[in-house]
Amino acid sequence: MVLETLNPMHYNLTSLVPDTMPVATVPILILVGFLLLIWNHEETSSIPGPGYCLGIGPLISHGRFLWMGVGKACNYYNKTYGEFVRVWISGEETFIISK
């Protein structure tokens, strides 16, 4: 008898969750989406370069410098964005100036 009460299959888990749970998740998902939109928004910079995009831009930029090396990565960014470029190296904003 004690083993029956401790058996998790004995309880119906769907009866423990109230019926209002799916109704409450919609406003929470909208709020989380709105917060992600605000967090992703950044002031548009006059300096060209790869975007921030929730931190993915700095990871790609740093990975490109590790993979290609400093010289080839600088040449790539200069061909793509111009003479004055903003990139991230080791999580820090770095400016590449070349002509």
Secondary structure by P-SEA (a helix, b strand, c coil): cccccccccccccccccccaaaaaaaaaaaaaaaaaaaaaccccccccccccccaaaaaaaaaaaaaccaaaaaaaaaaccccbbbbbcccbbbbbbcc
